[in-house]
Amino acid sequence: MPNPKRRHSKRRTSTRRAHDALQVPQLAECPNCHEKIRAHRACPHCGKYKGREVVEVVEA
């Protein structure tokens, strides 16, 4: 395997790492109960997805 001949500068390293930061997950609104949920997932509060119940929710 080839090895680098010279070290990379701090700027080059930082530029490469600029996209490594964690991102906040995108949230959508549940059309049934209006809670914030992750997109394309069943609502954990009401158990509905695309207008039909897919998860049975147990009340605490």
HELIX and SHEET records of a PDB file:
HELIX    1   1 LYS A   10  ARG A   17  1                                   8    
SHEET    1   A 2 LEU A  27  GLU A  29  0                                        
SHEET    2   A 2 LYS A  36  ARG A  38 -1                                        
SHEET    1   B 2 LYS A  48  TYR A  49  0                                        
SHEET    2   B 2 ARG A  52  GLU A  53 -1                                        
END                                                                             
